[in-house]
Amino acid sequence: MNRRSFVVVAAAATLSGGAAGAPAAAPSSPIDEVKARLSAQRDAWNRGDLAAFCADYSDDCLFLSPSGLSRGKAEVLARYTKKYGAAKESMGTLSFEFIDDEVTSELVTLAMHWNLVWTGKPAASGLTLIVWHKMNGQWKLTQDASM
């Protein structure tokens, strides 16, 4: 490669944020990271995997719902297992819509509308306010108030 070719390639790499022709990676923001975790949770729910759905809850999380209070990831998982069982069909299909957020580098709070749809029975929906904390470099769901 001659000097002129090198300058052109180097300029292209600088403008693209990486190697010539490679798109620059978008910086990850706290809200994007948490929304990616929520998408993974939704996907786990929709395939009937409660353990994966609860994986991002912190070990000492607090879960509030009209049916009561649960403390800790193990208790939240036990609550979901008791309510929905092990059959994917009993869990329905989960979706949610983001309403509002508060974001810092170490804390994300999201207000959301959730919806569960089943075949042959009425849908369920409600609101939730969830709090995520960054702990040891990972986002953990520490509070969940679902109504």
Backbone as CSV, one residue per row, in Angstrom:
resi,resn,N_x,N_y,N_z,CA_x,CA_y,CA_z,C_x,C_y,C_z
1,MET,0.859,-1.168,0.000,0.000,0.000,0.000,0.903,1.227,0.000
2,ASN,0.650,2.168,-0.923,1.469,3.373,-0.940,0.941,4.378,0.073
3,ARG,1.694,5.452,0.293,1.347,6.443,1.306,0.001,7.075,1.025
4,ARG,-0.302,7.388,-0.214,-1.575,8.025,-0.544,-2.747,7.081,-0.222
5,SER,-2.641,5.810,-0.557,-3.688,4.839,-0.235,-3.860,4.727,1.270
6,PHE,-2.749,4.725,2.017,-2.816,4.630,3.458,-3.570,5.810,4.050
7,VAL,-3.316,7.024,3.563,-3.991,8.224,4.064,-5.489,8.125,3.801
8,VAL,-5.888,7.669,2.624,-7.306,7.533,2.302,-7.957,6.497,3.209
9,VAL,-7.308,5.347,3.398,-7.849,4.302,4.270,-7.924,4.796,5.710
10,ALA,-6.897,5.473,6.186,-6.885,5.985,7.552,-7.982,7.028,7.750
11,ALA,-8.184,7.903,6.772,-9.244,8.910,6.872,-10.610,8.235,6.908
12,ALA,-10.820,7.236,6.078,-12.094,6.517,6.063,-12.333,5.829,7.396
13,ALA,-11.292,5.237,7.973,-11.429,4.567,9.257,-11.774,5.567,10.352
14,THR,-11.164,6.726,10.315,-11.440,7.753,11.310,-12.875,8.243,11.193
15,LEU,-13.342,8.492,9.980,-14.708,8.976,9.781,-15.748,7.936,10.158
16,SER,-15.450,6.668,9.939,-16.427,5.622,10.231,-16.314,5.124,11.669
17,GLY,-15.295,5.543,12.397,-15.114,5.110,13.768,-14.462,3.752,13.887
18,GLY,-13.933,3.216,12.820,-13.306,1.901,12.876,-12.574,1.637,11.600
19,ALA,-12.500,0.373,11.233,-11.827,0.008,9.997,-12.598,0.564,8.814
20,ALA,-11.896,0.812,7.719,-12.541,1.352,6.525,-13.705,0.467,6.121
21,GLY,-14.867,1.081,5.922,-16.042,0.349,5.486,-16.843,-0.248,6.623
22,ALA,-16.315,-0.308,7.846,-17.047,-0.868,8.978,-17.833,0.248,9.660
23,PRO,-19.112,0.020,9.970,-19.887,1.058,10.645,-19.378,1.270,12.064
24,ALA,-19.482,2.494,12.533,-19.065,2.799,13.897,-20.068,2.185,14.864
25,ALA,-19.576,1.585,15.930,-20.456,1.021,16.949,-21.051,2.167,17.759
26,ALA,-22.363,2.133,17.933,-23.030,3.161,18.719,-22.685,2.959,20.188
27,PRO,-22.390,4.043,20.886,-22.104,3.892,22.305,-23.356,3.395,23.021
28,SER,-23.158,2.520,23.977,-24.271,1.949,24.717,-24.644,2.885,25.857
29,SER,-25.922,3.212,25.965,-26.392,4.068,27.047,-27.098,3.204,28.085
30,PRO,-27.221,3.696,29.304,-27.918,2.914,30.326,-29.335,2.512,29.905
31,ILE,-30.085,3.402,29.291,-31.454,3.071,28.898,-31.463,1.995,27.814
32,ASP,-30.522,2.077,26.881,-30.440,1.047,25.831,-30.075,-0.310,26.425
33,GLU,-29.154,-0.312,27.381,-28.752,-1.563,28.020,-29.928,-2.192,28.769
34,VAL,-30.674,-1.384,29.518,-31.810,-1.903,30.283,-32.923,-2.361,29.343
35,LYS,-33.201,-1.602,28.302,-34.240,-2.027,27.354,-33.851,-3.335,26.661
36,ALA,-32.569,-3.545,26.433,-32.120,-4.827,25.863,-32.371,-5.959,26.858
37,ARG,-32.119,-5.707,28.153,-32.398,-6.717,29.185,-33.901,-7.004,29.246
38,LEU,-34.717,-5.963,29.127,-36.173,-6.156,29.145,-36.642,-6.953,27.935
39,SER,-36.050,-6.720,26.791,-36.394,-7.503,25.598,-36.045,-8.972,25.811
40,ALA,-34.899,-9.225,26.440,-34.508,-10.606,26.737,-35.478,-11.231,27.734
41,GLN,-35.916,-10.455,28.719,-36.906,-10.955,29.679,-38.215,-11.300,28.978
42,ARG,-38.685,-10.388,28.142,-39.933,-10.630,27.398,-39.817,-11.899,26.550
43,ASP,-38.699,-12.044,25.870,-38.491,-13.230,25.033,-38.480,-14.505,25.868
44,ALA,-37.852,-14.448,27.050,-37.825,-15.614,27.940,-39.243,-15.958,28.389
45,TRP,-40.016,-14.958,28.759,-41.412,-15.184,29.154,-42.179,-15.854,28.012
46,ASN,-42.034,-15.312,26.824,-42.818,-15.788,25.683,-42.420,-17.190,25.224
47,ARG,-41.266,-17.668,25.643,-40.916,-19.056,25.337,-41.147,-19.963,26.546
48,GLY,-41.692,-19.391,27.636,-42.052,-20.176,28.812,-40.904,-20.462,29.758
49,ASP,-39.860,-19.654,29.745,-38.666,-19.875,30.557,-38.644,-18.903,31.742
50,LEU,-39.317,-19.294,32.831,-39.405,-18.414,34.001,-38.051,-18.167,34.658
51,ALA,-37.174,-19.166,34.682,-35.846,-18.978,35.284,-35.072,-17.891,34.539
52,ALA,-35.101,-17.919,33.219,-34.422,-16.883,32.432,-35.116,-15.539,32.603
53,PHE,-36.452,-15.554,32.698,-37.195,-14.312,32.914,-36.758,-13.644,34.216
54,CYS,-36.530,-14.419,35.255,-36.169,-13.872,36.568,-34.667,-13.675,36.758
55,ALA,-33.859,-14.068,35.804,-32.398,-14.033,35.958,-31.858,-12.650,36.279
56,ASP,-32.478,-11.588,35.769,-31.958,-10.237,35.991,-32.470,-9.588,37.273
57,TYR,-33.367,-10.252,37.999,-33.765,-9.725,39.306,-32.575,-9.852,40.245
58,SER,-32.371,-8.855,41.092,-31.286,-8.947,42.069,-31.668,-9.963,43.142
59,ASP,-30.667,-10.499,43.812,-30.920,-11.498,44.849,-31.784,-10.952,45.978
60,ASP,-31.756,-9.629,46.196,-32.535,-9.021,47.275,-33.631,-8.077,46.748
61,CYS,-34.140,-8.360,45.554,-35.146,-7.493,44.937,-36.439,-7.440,45.762
62,LEU,-37.247,-6.455,45.434,-38.556,-6.279,46.048,-39.584,-6.267,44.927
63,PHE,-40.594,-7.138,45.026,-41.638,-7.237,44.014,-42.981,-6.977,44.693
64,LEU,-43.715,-5.972,44.192,-45.030,-5.620,44.728,-46.078,-5.848,43.657
65,SER,-47.200,-6.470,44.059,-48.313,-6.670,43.137,-49.603,-6.666,43.954
66,PRO,-50.747,-6.646,43.294,-52.002,-6.685,44.053,-52.122,-7.935,44.944
67,SER,-51.401,-9.000,44.612,-51.493,-10.219,45.415,-50.481,-10.269,46.555
68,GLY,-49.640,-9.252,46.679,-48.734,-9.223,47.814,-47.324,-8.788,47.500
69,LEU,-46.448,-9.071,48.455,-45.055,-8.652,48.429,-44.157,-9.882,48.362
70,SER,-43.152,-9.843,47.496,-42.144,-10.898,47.425,-40.785,-10.241,47.563
71,ARG,-39.892,-10.909,48.315,-38.532,-10.394,48.499,-37.535,-11.425,47.992
72,GLY,-36.640,-10.975,47.130,-35.576,-11.835,46.629,-35.956,-12.565,45.353
73,LYS,-34.941,-12.796,44.526,-35.128,-13.453,43.234,-35.791,-14.822,43.382
74,ALA,-35.353,-15.615,44.352,-35.904,-16.965,44.530,-37.394,-16.905,44.845
75,GLU,-37.804,-15.955,45.676,-39.214,-15.816,46.030,-40.039,-15.322,44.840
76,VAL,-39.472,-14.420,44.049,-40.176,-13.932,42.843,-40.369,-15.092,41.860
77,LEU,-39.332,-15.887,41.648,-39.446,-17.036,40.759,-40.491,-18.029,41.277
78,ALA,-40.482,-18.288,42.584,-41.472,-19.202,43.170,-42.888,-18.652,42.988
79,ARG,-43.058,-17.353,43.135,-44.365,-16.720,42.944,-44.863,-16.916,41.517
80,TYR,-44.001,-16.634,40.554,-44.387,-16.805,39.147,-44.673,-18.272,38.829
81,THR,-43.857,-19.170,39.363,-44.054,-20.599,39.104,-45.395,-21.060,39.677
82,LYS,-45.732,-20.616,40.880,-47.013,-20.981,41.494,-48.186,-20.425,40.688
83,LYS,-48.051,-19.184,40.219,-49.155,-18.539,39.505,-49.339,-19.086,38.089
84,TYR,-48.241,-19.346,37.385,-48.326,-19.720,35.974,-47.961,-21.168,35.690
85,GLY,-47.353,-21.861,36.634,-46.968,-23.245,36.399,-45.806,-23.340,35.427
86,ALA,-45.609,-24.534,34.929,-44.476,-24.771,34.037,-44.880,-24.778,32.568
87,ALA,-46.163,-24.657,32.277,-46.624,-24.732,30.889,-46.607,-23.362,30.235
88,LYS,-45.958,-23.250,29.112,-45.875,-21.994,28.364,-47.275,-21.454,28.064
89,GLU,-48.228,-22.339,27.768,-49.578,-21.922,27.409,-50.257,-21.150,28.541
90,SER,-49.930,-21.462,29.785,-50.552,-20.776,30.915,-49.982,-19.373,31.109
91,MET,-48.832,-19.091,30.501,-48.162,-17.802,30.688,-48.621,-16.733,29.710
92,GLY,-49.177,-17.121,28.575,-49.583,-16.133,27.581,-48.394,-15.516,26.870
93,THR,-48.679,-14.488,26.092,-47.650,-13.759,25.350,-47.550,-12.355,25.926
94,LEU,-46.358,-11.992,26.376,-46.106,-10.713,27.041,-45.633,-9.662,26.051
95,SER,-46.155,-8.473,26.199,-45.632,-7.303,25.493,-45.703,-6.126,26.459
96,PHE,-44.964,-5.085,26.164,-45.030,-3.895,26.994,-44.748,-2.650,26.174
97,GLU,-45.173,-1.546,26.733,-44.990,-0.234,26.108,-44.352,0.684,27.144
98,PHE,-43.297,1.374,26.749,-42.619,2.296,27.653,-43.414,3.589,27.747
99,ILE,-43.614,4.058,28.972,-44.367,5.288,29.216,-43.424,6.431,29.576
100,ASP,-42.494,6.160,30.494,-41.605,7.219,30.973,-40.356,6.576,31.561
101,ASP,-39.287,7.346,31.643,-38.067,6.839,32.251,-37.305,7.947,32.957
102,GLU,-36.511,7.542,33.931,-35.541,8.392,34.618,-34.237,7.625,34.552
103,VAL,-33.172,8.287,34.099,-31.933,7.570,33.822,-30.727,8.318,34.383
104,THR,-29.867,7.563,35.064,-28.527,8.037,35.409,-27.560,6.936,34.968
105,SER,-26.291,7.125,35.208,-25.324,6.104,34.800,-25.435,4.829,35.638
106,GLU,-26.053,4.897,36.817,-26.130,3.739,37.720,-27.559,3.321,38.062
107,LEU,-28.572,4.052,37.560,-29.953,3.787,37.934,-30.881,4.088,36.760
108,VAL,-31.789,3.165,36.478,-32.811,3.382,35.458,-34.160,3.018,36.068
109,THR,-35.096,3.942,36.011,-36.463,3.706,36.460,-37.366,3.817,35.245
110,LEU,-38.211,2.814,35.055,-39.109,2.796,33.897,-40.551,2.614,34.343
111,ALA,-41.429,3.439,33.798,-42.865,3.232,33.926,-43.308,2.600,32.616
112,MET,-44.075,1.508,32.721,-44.470,0.770,31.520,-45.913,0.281,31.648
113,HIS,-46.503,0.041,30.507,-47.783,-0.646,30.412,-47.471,-2.051,29.914
114,TRP,-47.976,-3.100,30.606,-47.740,-4.477,30.177,-49.047,-5.088,29.705
115,ASN,-48.914,-6.094,28.864,-50.079,-6.776,28.307,-49.757,-8.258,28.165
116,LEU,-50.686,-9.102,28.595,-50.574,-10.551,28.424,-51.766,-11.023,27.612
117,VAL,-51.502,-11.792,26.564,-52.553,-12.290,25.673,-52.480,-13.813,25.638
118,TRP,-53.639,-14.449,25.775,-53.757,-15.905,25.684,-54.728,-16.248,24.572
119,THR,-54.615,-17.432,24.054,-55.588,-17.941,23.102,-56.791,-18.451,23.893
120,GLY,-57.972,-17.971,23.541,-59.192,-18.487,24.152,-59.550,-17.916,25.501
121,LYS,-58.866,-16.889,25.958,-59.270,-16.244,27.210,-58.926,-14.764,27.145
122,PRO,-59.576,-13.959,27.973,-59.358,-12.504,27.909,-57.916,-12.111,28.237
123,ALA,-57.476,-11.053,27.602,-56.137,-10.510,27.859,-56.107,-9.866,29.242
124,ALA,-54.915,-9.729,29.787,-54.694,-9.009,31.040,-53.709,-7.892,30.754
125,SER,-53.867,-6.796,31.462,-52.932,-5.687,31.273,-52.840,-4.889,32.554
126,GLY,-51.813,-4.082,32.638,-51.631,-3.249,33.814,-50.434,-2.346,33.652
127,LEU,-50.064,-1.752,34.751,-48.936,-0.833,34.785,-47.857,-1.393,35.694
128,THR,-46.633,-1.009,35.428,-45.524,-1.395,36.289,-44.530,-0.246,36.379
129,LEU,-43.902,-0.153,37.510,-42.798,0.770,37.729,-41.631,-0.089,38.193
130,ILE,-40.562,-0.115,37.410,-39.419,-0.961,37.724,-38.162,-0.114,37.878
131,VAL,-37.291,-0.586,38.760,-36.039,0.110,39.051,-34.882,-0.859,38.820
132,TRP,-33.934,-0.428,38.005,-32.720,-1.196,37.700,-31.521,-0.447,38.268
133,HIS,-30.630,-1.173,38.924,-29.369,-0.619,39.428,-28.209,-1.331,38.730
134,LYS,-27.167,-0.580,38.459,-25.953,-1.197,37.929,-25.135,-1.675,39.118
135,MET,-24.917,-3.005,39.154,-24.200,-3.632,40.270,-23.069,-4.474,39.701
136,ASN,-21.848,-4.172,40.110,-20.683,-4.913,39.615,-20.677,-5.006,38.094
137,GLY,-21.033,-3.898,37.447,-20.993,-3.821,35.991,-22.186,-4.427,35.278
138,GLN,-23.177,-4.943,36.024,-24.359,-5.548,35.403,-25.627,-4.859,35.898
139,TRP,-26.593,-4.733,34.998,-27.884,-4.167,35.373,-28.724,-5.238,36.051
140,LYS,-29.259,-4.898,37.227,-30.104,-5.806,37.995,-31.421,-5.104,38.327
141,LEU,-32.489,-5.852,38.204,-33.827,-5.362,38.528,-33.997,-5.462,40.042
142,THR,-34.075,-4.304,40.724,-34.095,-4.304,42.181,-35.485,-4.051,42.755
143,GLN,-36.347,-3.364,42.001,-37.708,-3.117,42.465,-38.674,-3.229,41.292
144,ASP,-39.799,-3.887,41.556,-40.825,-4.100,40.527,-42.167,-3.945,41.210
145,ALA,-42.914,-2.924,40.830,-44.255,-2.692,41.372,-45.220,-2.819,40.200
146,SER,-45.856,-3.977,40.070,-46.741,-4.268,38.941,-48.180,-4.315,39.394
147,MET,-48.988,-3.529,38.757,-50.409,-3.450,39.108,-51.266,-3.691,37.884
